[in-house]
Amino acid sequence: MEGKTERTVLCAANGYEMKYYFNPAFSSLPQSIQEELHIISVLFTEDVGGIFQILFEENGDVTIETDAEEADFLYDEISAGLMVGEIKRTRQELLSSLSLYYKVFILKETPENILEEEI
C-alpha cells in the first residue's frame, strides 16, 4: 500500500465499551500527564460519545481523531469536531509537549534539529 503512514496510538477512549486505553510504551510520561490524557479522553466520550484517540504521526506530530459506529444515531459529528477544536486550543501546550517528547525520546531527534525545523 503506497502512501500509508505508520501512526502510534498514545491513548484512546471507547464510549461504547466504557474503556480507556493508554499505550504502555509511553509509561515514562509523567503521571500527571497520563492522568490529564485520561480525563480529556473520557470526558470527550461522555459528552459526545463514540471513540476518541490521540495519536502520534510518523513524524511526531500529534493528531486527535474521533469516530462512531455506523448505527450510532446519537453521535453528533459537528459537536465532536467542535470539541476536538476546543481541545486543540485549550491544550495546545500539552499537545506540543507531547510532540516534542515523541521526537526526542522515540524518534531520537536532537533538540537543536527540532528547533531548527520550527524556525
N, C-alpha and C positions, 0 to 999 in steps of 0.2 A: 504494500500500500504506500504509494508515494504521497508525501505531504503530511503524513500522520506524525504528530509530535508526542513525545512522552510527557505525561503530566503525573504529578505525585499528589495524592490526597493528603492534606495536613489534618483536616478534621471534617466530620460530616454529622448531620442530624437527620433522622428519618422520622417524620411526623406520623407515618402510618404504623410503624412498629414501635414508636416511642423509644428509640435507641439513639445513642450518641457514640461516635467513634473518634478516637484520637490516634493518629499513626504513631506507634511506639518508636519509630525511627527518629522522632523529634522529641523524645523524652528529656533531652538535655535543655530544652527551653525552660525558662524559669516557671515555677509552679503558678505564679500569679498570671502569667501569660496564658498558660494552659487553661486556667480557670476562666479567664476572660473570653477565650475562644469558645469554651463550653457554654458560657452564658449567652454569647452572641448567637451561637448556632441553635440552641434550644429555644431561646426566645423567638427567633425567626420562625421556627416550625410551629410554635404555639400560636403566634399571631397570624401567620399566613398559611401554614400547612405545607404539605409536600416534602421535598428533600432538599436540604441545604448543604453545600460543600464549599470549603475553602481549599484551593489547590495551588501548587507551585507549577508554573510553566517550566519548560525545559531550560529557559534562560534565567530562571529565578524570579520572574515576575509573579505576583500573587493575583489569582483570579477567584472571584466569587460566582458560584453558579447555583441555580435553583431549578427544580423540575417537579413535575407532578405526574401521577398516574393518569392515564387517559380517561378513566371513569370518574375522576375526582372533579365533580362539578362545583365544589366549594372553594377550590383553589382559584385565586384571582391573580392572573399574570401581571396585571397593572400594579396591584398592591405589592406584589413580590418585587417587581422592578423598582418601584419607589423605595422600598425598604432596603434593597441592595444598594441603591444610590445613597441613601442615608447612612448606611454602614460605611461605605467608602468615604463619605465626607467626614463623619464624626470619628472614625477610627483610622484616618489616613496615616497618622504617625505609627500606629501599631502595624498596619499593613506594610508600610515602608521598612520598618524594622525587621519584619519577618522576611521580606525580600532580601535585605542586606544579610541577615543571618544565613539564609539559604545559599546566597552567592559565596559567602566567606567559608562557611563550615561544610557545606555539601559539595559545591562546585569548586571549592578551593581557589577562588579568585583572591587576589590581593586587594586590600582596601584602596591602595593607590590606583589600581586599574579601574576599580568601581567608581571612584571619584572622578577619574578622567572621562569615563563614559557618560557620566551625568552632566558634565560641563558642556 
